[in-house]
Amino acid sequence: MSPFTTLLAMPDQFEQLFRQVPSDYLDWEPANWAGIPSERFSARGHLCHLVDIETLGYQERFRRTLAETRPVLASLDGYQLAIDHHYQQRDPTLALAAFRAARQQTVDLLSSLPATAWPRRAGYGSYGEVSLDGLVRLLISHDYQHLAGMQWLIMRLNADTPLALALG
């Protein structure tokens, strides 16, 4: 599967998991986060985080890597973004639409690039020097972490509440 196909599949994959969480539990958090394979976010928190990391994180990293010579790219504090951007107050329907639109913008940008752009390099936190292709791989990895985090959260929700969430 091409990286572009993988990137474009994420909003649908995430939405399928998100829709399994009852609306009264979008901000629910477990008492114990042991074993979570991603950041510790509620279902709404995961969604809003994906929007912010797409727009403020990866889109900016891609632009800078394309425009600058070996820029040093910033990591973002996802938990601070959640506070600053009031995740619990955001409308999930609007956030999902924003994620879809932002991901499409990302793929449109990346798919329009010439082959000569892909080896461009940047410094990125503990990863050290990465290529543009490497940044795309990190974004895909981030997506998978949040899909796993949502699976884990649904498991915890099903175990910790009286709900009987069915696979579906």
C-alpha positions as CSV (number, residue, x, y, z in Angstrom):
1,M,0.0,0.0,0.0
2,S,1.4,3.4,-0.9
3,P,2.0,6.0,1.9
4,F,-0.7,8.2,0.3
5,T,-3.3,5.5,0.4
6,T,-2.4,4.8,4.0
7,L,-2.6,8.5,4.9
8,L,-6.0,8.9,3.2
9,A,-7.4,5.9,4.9
10,M,-6.8,7.2,8.4
11,P,-9.9,9.5,8.8
12,D,-12.2,6.6,7.9
13,Q,-10.4,4.2,10.1
14,F,-10.4,6.6,13.0
15,E,-14.1,7.5,12.5
16,Q,-15.1,3.8,12.7
17,L,-13.5,3.5,16.1
18,F,-14.7,6.9,17.3
19,R,-18.3,6.1,16.4
20,Q,-18.1,3.1,18.8
21,V,-17.9,5.4,21.7
22,P,-21.3,6.6,23.0
23,S,-21.7,10.4,22.9
24,D,-22.0,10.5,26.7
25,Y,-18.5,9.0,27.0
26,L,-16.5,11.1,24.5
27,D,-14.6,12.7,27.3
28,W,-14.4,9.7,29.5
29,E,-11.0,8.7,30.9
30,P,-10.0,5.6,32.7
31,A,-8.7,5.6,36.3
32,N,-5.7,3.7,35.2
33,W,-3.8,4.3,31.9
34,A,-1.5,1.4,32.2
35,G,-0.7,-0.2,28.9
36,I,-2.0,2.5,26.6
37,P,-0.1,2.4,23.3
38,S,-0.5,6.2,22.6
39,E,-0.9,9.4,24.4
40,R,-3.5,9.5,27.2
41,F,-6.5,11.1,25.6
42,S,-10.3,10.6,25.7
43,A,-12.0,9.7,22.4
44,R,-12.6,13.4,21.7
45,G,-9.1,14.2,22.9
46,H,-7.6,11.7,20.3
47,L,-9.7,13.3,17.6
48,C,-8.8,16.9,18.4
49,H,-5.1,15.9,18.9
50,L,-5.1,14.4,15.4
51,V,-6.4,17.7,13.9
52,D,-3.7,19.8,15.8
53,I,-0.8,17.5,15.0
54,E,-1.8,17.4,11.4
55,T,-2.1,21.2,11.0
56,L,0.3,22.6,13.6
57,G,2.8,19.7,13.5
58,Y,3.2,17.7,10.3
59,Q,2.0,20.2,7.8
60,E,4.3,22.8,9.2
61,R,7.2,20.3,9.3
62,F,6.6,19.4,5.7
63,R,6.5,23.0,4.6
64,R,9.6,23.9,6.5
65,T,11.5,20.9,5.2
66,L,10.6,21.9,1.7
67,A,11.4,25.6,2.1
68,E,14.5,25.7,4.4
69,T,17.9,24.0,4.4
70,R,18.0,21.4,7.1
71,P,15.5,23.1,9.5
72,V,15.3,22.1,13.1
73,L,11.7,21.1,13.6
74,A,9.8,21.4,16.9
75,S,8.0,18.7,18.8
76,L,4.6,19.8,20.1
77,D,3.3,19.1,23.6
78,G,0.0,17.4,22.9
79,Y,-1.2,17.7,26.5
80,Q,-0.6,21.5,26.4
81,L,-2.4,21.7,23.1
82,A,-5.4,20.0,24.7
83,I,-5.5,22.6,27.4
84,D,-4.9,25.6,25.2
85,H,-7.4,24.5,22.5
86,H,-10.1,23.4,24.9
87,Y,-10.5,19.9,23.5
88,Q,-13.5,19.0,25.7
89,Q,-15.5,21.9,24.2
90,R,-14.9,21.1,20.6
91,D,-17.6,19.8,18.4
92,P,-16.6,16.3,17.3
93,T,-18.5,16.5,14.0
94,L,-16.5,19.7,13.1
95,A,-13.3,18.2,14.4
96,L,-13.7,15.1,12.2
97,A,-14.4,17.3,9.2
98,A,-11.4,19.4,10.0
99,F,-9.2,16.3,10.3
100,R,-10.5,15.0,6.9
101,A,-9.9,18.3,5.2
102,A,-6.4,18.7,6.7
103,R,-5.4,15.2,5.8
104,Q,-6.5,15.8,2.2
105,Q,-4.4,19.0,2.2
106,T,-1.4,17.0,3.4
107,V,-1.8,14.4,0.8
108,D,-2.4,17.0,-1.9
109,L,0.8,18.8,-1.0
110,L,2.9,15.6,-0.8
111,S,1.6,14.0,-3.9
112,S,2.4,17.1,-5.9
113,L,6.1,17.0,-5.1
114,P,8.8,16.1,-7.5
115,A,11.1,13.2,-6.8
116,T,13.9,15.6,-5.9
117,A,11.9,16.9,-2.8
118,W,11.8,13.5,-1.0
119,P,15.5,13.4,0.1
120,R,15.3,16.8,1.7
121,R,16.3,16.7,5.3
122,A,15.5,18.2,8.7
123,G,16.4,17.8,12.3
124,Y,13.5,16.5,14.4
125,G,13.8,16.1,18.1
126,S,15.1,12.7,19.4
127,Y,14.8,11.3,15.8
128,G,17.8,13.3,14.7
129,E,18.1,14.0,11.0
130,V,15.2,12.7,8.9
131,S,14.2,13.0,5.3
132,L,10.9,14.2,4.1
133,D,10.0,10.6,3.4
134,G,11.0,9.8,7.0
135,L,8.6,12.5,8.2
136,V,5.8,10.9,6.3
137,R,6.6,7.6,7.9
138,L,6.5,9.2,11.3
139,L,3.1,10.6,10.5
140,I,1.8,7.2,9.5
141,S,3.3,5.7,12.7
142,H,1.6,8.5,14.7
143,D,-1.7,7.5,13.0
144,Y,-1.2,3.9,14.0
145,Q,-0.5,4.8,17.6
146,H,-3.8,6.7,17.8
147,L,-5.7,3.9,16.2
148,A,-4.2,1.5,18.8
149,G,-4.9,4.1,21.5
150,M,-8.6,4.2,20.5
151,Q,-8.8,0.4,20.5
152,W,-7.3,0.4,24.0
153,L,-9.7,3.1,25.2
154,I,-12.7,1.2,23.9
155,M,-11.4,-1.9,25.7
156,R,-11.1,0.1,28.9
157,L,-14.4,1.7,28.5
158,N,-16.1,-1.7,28.0
159,A,-14.3,-3.1,31.0
160,D,-14.7,-0.1,33.4
161,T,-18.3,1.0,32.7
162,P,-21.7,-0.8,32.7
163,L,-21.8,-0.3,28.9
164,A,-21.8,-3.4,26.8
165,L,-20.0,-2.1,23.7
166,A,-20.3,-4.5,20.8
167,L,-17.9,-4.8,18.0
168,G,-19.4,-3.2,15.0
